[in-house]
Amino acid sequence: MSYLKKIEYEIILKDSFWVIRSCPKCGRKTHYKNTKKFCVNANGNKLDIWLIYQCEECKHTLNLAIYERKKAFSVPKEEYQRFLDNNEQLAEMYGKNMQLFLKNKAIIDFDRLNYDFVKLHESMESSDFGEQIEVTISNPYRLKIRPEKQIAEALGLSRSQVKSLLEKGEVE
C-alpha cells in the first residue's frame, strides 16, 4: 500500500537578529547585537522609544526606533511599562521583528541566524502515487534560507540526499 506522509514545520528564531553596520569607533563594519534594553524619551506628550543594539567589539550603541513622536496615550499602558522595565521578552520580540529592521534600514546578518525547526503536525494518508513525503515549512520571519537547505535541516538529511529525493519526486 502506498502512502503520502505530510509533515508541517515552522522555523523559530532562538535569538534576535544581528545587525551589520559601520561602527564609528571601530572604523569598519562590525556586528551589533540586541542588548535587550530600551531607551524611552518623553517630550511633552510625545514619546520616542528605541531598542538598543550594541557593537560587539567596542560597545558603541545603535538605537532602532520602535515609536517616534507618538502621542503618549497611543502606546498601551502595559506595553509602555514593559518598555520602562526593559522587559527581555518584549526586547526579544522586537529583535525578531523584520518590519522594525526594514523601517530602520538596518542590515540583518543572515549568516549569524540561530534558528530551529519545530514540528507542528504530521499525518499519514493512503495514496495512489507511490510513497511520498510532503514537507511544508512555515517561515514567518521571511529568512533567506534555500528551500533544499530548509528541508535537509528539518528532516536531518544532507542537501545532496534532499536534491536526489526532489529529483525522484519522493519529496514535494
Salt bridges, closest charged atoms under 4 A:
ASP48 OD2 - ARG69 NH2 3.08
GLU56 OE2 - HIS31 ND1 3.82
GLU56 OE2 - ARG112 NH2 3.18
GLU57 OE1 - ARG28 NH2 2.46
GLU92 OE2 - LYS36 NZ 3.23
GLU92 OE1 - LYS96 NZ 3.73
ASP109 OD2 - HIS31 NE2 2.58
ASP116 OD2 - LYS14 NZ 3.99
GLU122 OE2 - LYS5 NZ 3.30
GLU122 OE1 - LYS119 NZ 2.73
GLU125 OE2 - LYS6 NZ 3.50
GLU148 OE2 - ARG146 NE 3.35
GLU153 OE2 - LYS149 NZ 3.82
